[in-house]
Amino acid sequence: MNFSVIASFTVALETVGLFEESLAKLAAKTQQEPGCIEYDVHKNSEIDGAYFIVEKYVTYEDYVAHRESAHILEFKAAVGNSFIQPPVVLRGSKAW
């Protein structure tokens, strides 16, 4: 069974450069993780400074390992003050 995540972020416009650079590094490392099937970063076409990530892992445990990885902790430390609202994270498995 696969485990999927959609994470949505909105950052202050003056932090977009730092956020995009940090997110690109995070994506490159995450895409190499065991169990990562998909990790695609998107810019929201309707809101400046808004992004979302579509993630898919082989198992929930693979997702938990990602959440606890050094590169996710580095990302959070680098961009934690960039958010203008809390990130929204949806997690789940296929319904059918």
KOLKEBA-758051 format. One record per atom (N, C-alpha, C): chain; x, y, z; residue number from 1; residue in one letter; atom name. Coordinates in pm, 1 decimal, decimal comma. Layout:
BEGIN
NODE chain       xx       yy       zz resi resn name
NODE     A        X        Y        Z  NUM    A   CA
...
//
This chain:
BEGIN
NODE chain       xx       yy       zz resi resn name
NODE     A     83,7   -117,3      0,0    1    M    N
NODE     A      0,0      0,0      0,0    1    M   CA
NODE     A     88,8    124,5      0,0    1    M    C
NODE     A     60,7    219,6    -85,7    2    N    N
NODE     A    134,5    346,0    -90,6    2    N   CA
NODE     A     79,8    444,2     11,5    2    N    C
NODE     A    166,5    538,4     50,1    3    F    N
NODE     A    127,1    645,0    141,7    3    F   CA
NODE     A    157,5    776,7     73,9    3    F    C
NODE     A     59,5    867,1     69,1    4    S    N
NODE     A     73,6    993,1     -3,6    4    S   CA
NODE     A     61,5   1113,1     88,1    4    S    C
NODE     A    124,9   1222,9     44,2    5    V    N
NODE     A    123,7   1347,4    119,5    5    V   CA
NODE     A    111,8   1462,5     20,6    5    V    C
NODE     A     32,1   1561,8     56,6    6    I    N
NODE     A     31,6   1689,2    -14,7    6    I   CA
NODE     A     60,0   1795,1     90,5    6    I    C
NODE     A    168,5   1868,9     71,1    7    A    N
NODE     A    208,1   1972,9    165,5    7    A   CA
NODE     A    203,3   2107,1     94,6    7    A    C
NODE     A    137,7   2204,0    156,4    8    S    N
NODE     A    119,6   2336,2     97,5    8    S   CA
NODE     A    183,7   2441,2    187,5    8    S    C
NODE     A    258,8   2534,0    125,3    9    F    N
NODE     A    332,5   2636,7    198,5    9    F   CA
NODE     A    308,2   2773,1    135,3    9    F    C
NODE     A    299,6   2875,2    217,8   10    T    N
NODE     A    299,7   3013,1    169,2   10    T   CA
NODE     A    405,6   3088,0    248,5   10    T    C
NODE     A    498,9   3148,9    174,4   11    V    N
NODE     A    610,9   3217,2    239,6   11    V   CA
NODE     A    610,4   3365,1    205,1   11    V    C
NODE     A    675,8   3443,1    291,0   12    A    N
NODE     A    690,2   3586,6    265,5   12    A   CA
NODE     A    768,2   3606,9    135,8   12    A    C
NODE     A    725,9   3702,2     55,4   13    L    N
NODE     A    787,5   3722,5    -75,8   13    L   CA
NODE     A    936,8   3751,2    -66,6   13    L    C
NODE     A    982,0   3818,0     38,4   14    E    N
NODE     A   1124,7   3847,2     51,1   14    E   CA
NODE     A   1208,0   3722,7     83,6   14    E    C
NODE     A   1141,7   3610,7    114,2   15    T    N
NODE     A   1214,9   3486,9    145,0   15    T   CA
NODE     A   1205,3   3383,4     33,3   15    T    C
NODE     A   1141,1   3419,0    -77,6   16    V    N
NODE     A   1119,3   3321,9   -185,8   16    V   CA
NODE     A   1250,9   3260,8   -235,4   16    V    C
NODE     A   1354,8   3341,0   -253,9   17    G    N
NODE     A   1482,4   3288,6   -302,6   17    G   CA
NODE     A   1539,6   3183,6   -209,9   17    G    C
NODE     A   1546,6   3213,9    -81,9   18    L    N
NODE     A   1596,7   3118,4     17,3   18    L   CA
NODE     A   1508,1   2994,8     21,1   18    L    C
NODE     A   1377,0   3015,2     19,0   19    F    N
NODE     A   1284,4   2902,8     25,5   19    F   CA
NODE     A   1302,4   2810,4    -95,1   19    F    C
NODE     A   1307,3   2866,6   -214,7   20    E    N
NODE     A   1321,8   2784,2   -335,1   20    E   CA
NODE     A   1454,7   2710,0   -336,3   20    E    C
NODE     A   1561,8   2776,7   -295,8   21    E    N
NODE     A   1692,9   2712,0   -290,7   21    E   CA
NODE     A   1691,1   2596,3   -190,1   21    E    C
NODE     A   1636,7   2619,9    -73,2   22    S    N
NODE     A   1629,5   2516,0     30,4   22    S   CA
NODE     A   1538,5   2401,8    -12,5   22    S    C
NODE     A   1427,4   2434,6    -75,6   23    L    N
NODE     A   1333,5   2332,3   -120,3   23    L   CA
NODE     A   1392,0   2248,1   -233,1   23    L    C
NODE     A   1468,5   2308,7   -322,2   24    A    N
NODE     A   1534,0   2232,9   -430,3   24    A   CA
NODE     A   1633,2   2131,4   -372,2   24    A    C
NODE     A   1709,8   2172,6   -271,7   25    K    N
NODE     A   1804,1   2080,1   -205,2   25    K   CA
NODE     A   1728,5   1967,1   -136,8   25    K    C
NODE     A   1620,7   2003,6    -67,3   26    L    N
NODE     A   1541,1   1902,3      0,8   26    L   CA
NODE     A   1483,6   1801,7    -98,7   26    L    C
NODE     A   1429,8   1850,3   -208,0   27    A    N
NODE     A   1368,7   1761,5   -307,5   27    A   CA
NODE     A   1471,9   1666,4   -365,9   27    A    C
NODE     A   1589,9   1716,6   -399,9   28    A    N
NODE     A   1693,9   1631,5   -459,1   28    A   CA
NODE     A   1732,7   1518,8   -364,0   28    A    C
NODE     A   1746,8   1550,1   -236,4   29    K    N
NODE     A   1784,0   1447,4   -138,0   29    K   CA
NODE     A   1668,4   1351,6   -111,6   29    K    C
NODE     A   1547,5   1404,6   -103,3   30    T    N
NODE     A   1431,1   1319,9    -75,4   30    T   CA
NODE     A   1406,2   1222,0   -189,0   30    T    C
NODE     A   1424,9   1265,4   -312,0   31    Q    N
NODE     A   1400,6   1177,8   -426,5   31    Q   CA
NODE     A   1495,0   1057,3   -428,6   31    Q    C
NODE     A   1602,8   1063,1   -351,0   32    Q    N
NODE     A   1698,4    952,1   -342,0   32    Q   CA
NODE     A   1670,0    859,3   -223,2   32    Q    C
NODE     A   1573,6    894,0   -139,5   33    E    N
NODE     A   1542,9    812,7    -22,0   33    E   CA
NODE     A   1483,2    678,1    -60,9   33    E    C
NODE     A   1519,6    574,2     12,8   34    P    N
NODE     A   1451,8    445,2     -8,8   34    P   CA
NODE     A   1302,7    461,6     18,0   34    P    C
NODE     A   1220,1    408,9    -68,6   35    G    N
NODE     A   1075,9    415,7    -48,4   35    G   CA
NODE     A   1008,5    538,7   -106,0   35    G    C
NODE     A   1086,1    635,2   -155,2   36    C    N
NODE     A   1026,2    754,1   -216,2   36    C   CA
NODE     A    992,0    722,1   -361,6   36    C    C
NODE     A    865,1    728,5   -393,6   37    I    N
NODE     A    818,7    703,5   -530,6   37    I   CA
NODE     A    809,8    834,3   -608,0   37    I    C
NODE     A    762,9    938,3   -539,8   38    E    N
NODE     A    740,3   1068,2   -604,9   38    E   CA
NODE     A    761,8   1179,6   -503,5   38    E    C
NODE     A    825,7   1286,5   -547,3   39    Y    N
NODE     A    842,3   1405,8   -463,9   39    Y   CA
NODE     A    853,1   1523,2   -559,7   39    Y    C
NODE     A    739,1   1578,6   -595,7   40    D    N
NODE     A    731,9   1683,2   -697,0   40    D   CA
NODE     A    692,1   1815,7   -634,2   40    D    C
NODE     A    770,7   1918,6   -663,0   41    V    N
NODE     A    747,6   2052,7   -609,9   41    V   CA
NODE     A    676,0   2135,8   -716,3   41    V    C
NODE     A    573,0   2208,8   -673,8   42    H    N
NODE     A    494,8   2292,9   -764,7   42    H   CA
NODE     A    482,0   2433,6   -707,4   42    H    C
NODE     A    485,3   2533,0   -796,1   43    K    N
NODE     A    450,8   2669,5   -757,2   43    K   CA
NODE     A    300,9   2685,7   -777,5   43    K    C
NODE     A    236,5   2748,6   -681,9   44    N    N
NODE     A     95,1   2778,3   -695,5   44    N   CA
NODE     A     81,3   2887,6   -801,6   44    N    C
NODE     A      3,0   2862,6   -903,6   45    S    N
NODE     A     -9,9   2958,5  -1013,7   45    S   CA
NODE     A   -103,3   3075,1   -979,9   45    S    C
NODE     A   -166,3   3070,2   -863,4   46    E    N
NODE     A   -262,0   3174,1   -827,6   46    E   CA
NODE     A   -216,8   3263,8   -713,5   46    E    C
NODE     A   -114,8   3220,2   -637,1   47    I    N
NODE     A    -72,0   3295,8   -519,4   47    I   CA
NODE     A     80,1   3307,6   -520,2   47    I    C
NODE     A    130,4   3430,5   -524,7   48    D    N
NODE     A    275,0   3452,0   -517,7   48    D   CA
NODE     A    327,2   3403,8   -383,2   48    D    C
NODE     A    439,2   3333,2   -386,4   49    G    N
NODE     A    500,2   3283,2   -263,8   49    G   CA
NODE     A    437,4   3155,4   -210,8   49    G    C
NODE     A    349,4   3094,5   -289,3   50    A    N
NODE     A    283,7   2971,1   -245,4   50    A   CA
NODE     A    333,7   2853,1   -328,4   50    A    C
NODE     A    352,1   2740,6   -260,8   51    Y    N
NODE     A    406,8   2619,1   -321,2   51    Y   CA
NODE     A    332,2   2499,5   -264,5   51    Y    C
NODE     A    337,6   2388,9   -337,7   52    F    N
NODE     A    290,3   2263,8   -279,6   52    F   CA
NODE     A    376,4   2150,0   -331,7   52    F    C
NODE     A    382,3   2046,0   -250,4   53    I    N
NODE     A    461,7   1927,4   -282,1   53    I   CA
NODE     A    366,9   1808,9   -286,2   53    I    C
NODE     A    380,8   1726,9   -388,4   54    V    N
NODE     A    307,9   1601,2   -398,4   54    V   CA
NODE     A    409,8   1490,8   -371,2   54    V    C
NODE     A    384,5   1414,9   -265,9   55    E    N
NODE     A    477,6   1311,1   -222,3   55    E   CA
NODE     A    409,2   1175,3   -223,8   55    E    C
NODE     A    483,8   1072,5   -261,4   56    K    N
NODE     A    430,6    936,5   -253,5   56    K   CA
NODE     A    543,7    844,9   -208,2   56    K    C
NODE     A    511,7    761,5   -110,3   57    Y    N
NODE     A    607,1    667,4    -53,1   57    Y   CA
NODE     A    551,6    526,1    -63,0   57    Y    C
NODE     A    639,8    428,6    -61,7   58    V    N
NODE     A    595,9    289,6    -68,0   58    V   CA
NODE     A    512,6    256,0     55,9   58    V    C
NODE     A    559,5    299,6    173,3   59    T    N
NODE     A    488,8    270,7    298,3   59    T   CA
NODE     A    483,6    394,4    387,2   59    T    C
NODE     A    397,6    389,0    485,4   60    Y    N
NODE     A    391,9    494,6    586,9   60    Y   CA
NODE     A    526,3    505,9    657,7   60    Y    C
NODE     A    590,4    394,2    684,7   61    E    N
NODE     A    719,8    394,3    752,5   61    E   CA
NODE     A    826,4    468,1    671,6   61    E    C
NODE     A    819,1    458,7    538,8   62    D    N
NODE     A    912,0    534,2    453,2   62    D   CA
NODE     A    888,9    684,6    470,6   62    D    C
NODE     A    763,2    724,3    481,9   63    Y    N
NODE     A    731,3    865,1    505,6   63    Y   CA
NODE     A    784,4    911,0    641,6   63    Y    C
NODE     A    767,0    829,4    744,0   64    V    N
NODE     A    816,5    864,2    877,0   64    V   CA
NODE     A    968,2    880,0    873,4   64    V    C
NODE     A   1036,6    791,6    803,3   65    A    N
NODE     A   1182,8    803,1    790,6   65    A   CA
NODE     A   1219,4    934,7    721,9   65    A    C
NODE     A   1144,4    974,1    621,3   66    H    N
NODE     A   1167,5   1102,7    554,5   66    H   CA
NODE     A   1150,0   1217,8    652,6   66    H    C
NODE     A   1042,3   1215,8    727,7   67    R    N
NODE     A   1013,3   1322,5    824,3   67    R   CA
NODE     A   1123,3   1338,8    928,2   67    R    C
NODE     A   1192,3   1230,3    958,1   68    E    N
NODE     A   1296,5   1231,3   1061,0   68    E   CA
NODE     A   1437,1   1244,4   1003,3   68    E    C
NODE     A   1448,4   1259,1    871,3   69    S    N
NODE     A   1580,0   1264,5    806,6   69    S   CA
NODE     A   1653,0   1395,4    838,5   69    S    C
NODE     A   1784,1   1390,8    827,3   70    A    N
NODE     A   1865,5   1510,2    852,7   70    A   CA
NODE     A   1829,4   1621,9    755,8   70    A    C
NODE     A   1804,5   1588,6    629,1   71    H    N
NODE     A   1776,5   1695,0    531,9   71    H   CA
NODE     A   1641,6   1762,9    555,0   71    H    C
NODE     A   1542,1   1692,7    609,9   72    I    N
NODE     A   1415,8   1761,6    640,0   72    I   CA
NODE     A   1434,6   1852,5    761,5   72    I    C
NODE     A   1513,7   1809,3    857,1   73    L    N
NODE     A   1540,5   1893,1    974,5   73    L   CA
NODE     A   1620,5   2017,0    934,7   73    L    C
NODE     A   1715,6   2001,4    843,2   74    E    N
NODE     A   1792,4   2116,1    792,6   74    E   CA
NODE     A   1701,1   2213,8    718,3   74    E    C
NODE     A   1610,6   2160,6    638,3   75    F    N
NODE     A   1515,7   2244,5    564,6   75    F   CA
NODE     A   1429,9   2325,6    661,1   75    F    C
NODE     A   1375,3   2259,9    761,8   76    K    N
NODE     A   1290,1   2329,3    859,0   76    K   CA
NODE     A   1367,3   2439,4    931,1   76    K    C
NODE     A   1492,6   2412,2    965,8   77    A    N
NODE     A   1574,1   2512,5   1034,2   77    A   CA
NODE     A   1602,4   2631,4    942,5   77    A    C
NODE     A   1624,6   2605,5    814,4   78    A    N
NODE     A   1659,4   2711,0    719,4   78    A   CA
NODE     A   1540,7   2801,1    686,0   78    A    C
NODE     A   1421,2   2743,0    676,2   79    V    N
NODE     A   1306,5   2820,9    626,1   79    V   CA
NODE     A   1196,9   2842,9    729,1   79    V    C
NODE     A   1217,8   2798,9    849,7   80    G    N
NODE     A   1114,0   2804,7    952,1   80    G   CA
NODE     A   1054,2   2942,8    975,1   80    G    C
NODE     A   1131,9   3048,1    952,6   81    N    N
NODE     A   1081,9   3184,4    973,3   81    N   CA
NODE     A   1023,0   3245,5    846,6   81    N    C
NODE     A   1016,4   3168,8    738,4   82    S    N
NODE     A    968,9   3219,8    609,6   82    S   CA
NODE     A    817,2   3216,9    595,1   82    S    C
NODE     A    751,4   3130,1    668,1   83    F    N
NODE     A    609,1   3105,8    648,5   83    F   CA
NODE     A    523,2   3222,7    696,7   83    F    C
NODE     A    426,1   3261,9    614,2   84    I    N
NODE     A    333,5   3366,4    657,7   84    I   CA
NODE     A    205,5   3305,5    713,8   84    I    C
NODE     A    193,4   3174,3    699,7   85    Q    N
NODE     A     85,7   3099,6    765,2   85    Q   CA
NODE     A    138,0   2957,9    785,0   85    Q    C
NODE     A     83,2   2883,9    878,4   86    P    N
NODE     A    133,0   2748,3    901,4   86    P   CA
NODE     A    116,3   2661,0    777,1   86    P    C
NODE     A    214,2   2573,7    749,0   87    P    N
NODE     A    198,7   2479,6    637,9   87    P   CA
NODE     A     75,9   2391,2    659,2   87    P    C
NODE     A     15,4   2350,5    549,1   88    V    N
NODE     A    -97,0   2257,4    552,7   88    V   CA
NODE     A    -46,6   2126,0    494,8   88    V    C
NODE     A    -62,9   2019,0    571,0   89    V    N
NODE     A    -13,8   1888,5    527,4   89    V   CA
NODE     A   -128,4   1788,6    532,8   89    V    C
NODE     A   -157,3   1728,3    418,4   90    L    N
NODE     A   -259,4   1623,9    408,3   90    L   CA
NODE     A   -188,5   1491,4    390,2   90    L    C
NODE     A   -225,3   1390,9    469,1   91    R    N
NODE     A   -159,8   1260,4    464,5   91    R   CA
NODE     A   -264,1   1151,5    451,8   91    R    C
NODE     A   -233,3   1048,0    372,9   92    G    N
NODE     A   -326,8    936,4    365,1   92    G   CA
NODE     A   -287,6    831,8    264,0   92    G    C
NODE     A   -368,6    727,4    261,8   93    S    N
NODE     A   -351,1    617,0    169,2   93    S   CA
NODE     A   -466,1    619,2     69,3   93    S    C
NODE     A   -448,7    548,9    -41,8   94    K    N
NODE     A   -554,2    543,2   -142,5   94    K   CA
NODE     A   -683,9    492,7    -81,0   94    K    C
NODE     A   -792,0    555,7   -116,8   95    A    N
NODE     A   -922,6    517,8    -62,8   95    A   CA
NODE     A   -973,1    387,9   -125,4   95    A    C
NODE     A   -942,0    364,9   -248,9   96    W    N
NODE     A   -979,5    241,3   -319,3   96    W   CA
NODE     A   -891,7    221,8   -437,3   96    W    C
//
